[in-house]
Amino acid sequence: RKTANKERAAGGCTMAYQGRLSDEFLGRFEDFSIRVLRLCMQLARDGRPRPIMDQLMRCGTSPGAQIAEAQEAMSTADFFRSIAIAVKELNETAYWLKLLVGMQWIPGERLHPLRTECRELRQMLKAMIARSKAARSAVKLRFPTPSGRGRGVRFPRERSLVCPAVSLTVSSRSVL
C-alpha cells in the first residue's frame, strides 16, 4: 500500500513517500549486489575469465535493480513482473555461484553465506508471487446488476490453496 505524509514547507509542498517494500527488504538486495560486486572484483584479481565475471556481475546485481523498479511500479502487474524477473536473475546467480565452487575458484565455505542469502531472497520473492496468485484465484464477488440479473457470489473451480499456516479448498458452488 502506498502511504504518503504531506508536509507543508516554506515555498512549496514536500512529500515523504513509502513504497510497497520495506527499507530493510530493499537493503538486503542492495547488500547482496555489493557482495556480488566484491566477489567479481576478487575474481578479476585472481585472473579468472572475464566473461564469467561479467555474467555473474549482471545477474547478481539485476535483482536489486528489479526490486528498485518494483518499488516504483505503476500497477500491480508491473510490480509482479519486476519481482518475477528478479527471481529469474537470482536463479541464474545461484547457478554461477555453484559453478564457482565446482571449479574450485572460490572455496565453498567462503561462498556459503552468499549462496544462502541468494536462496533466502529467492524464497521471499517466490512467496510474494504465490500469495498474490492465491489471493487472485480465491474468491471473486459478483454483485447483482441494476436489472436484477446479477449472478451473486461465485467461487472459482475447485482448487487447493496452500499457505504455510493455512490450507483451504474452495469449491465451485454458487451462493445466492
RAFEN-V706727 format. One record per run of one state. SS is the DSSP state (~ for helix, > for strand, _ for the rest). FROM is the first residue (numbers start at 1). LEN is the number of residues. Records with the same first field share a line. If there is no record, write none. Layout:
SS = FROM-LEN  FROM-LEN
//
This chain:
_ = 1-2  10-2  19-4  46-4  72-4  103-5  138-1  142-11  156-3  163-4  171-4  176-1
> = 3-7  12-7  139-3  153-3  159-4  167-4  175-1
~ = 23-23  50-22  76-27  108-30
//
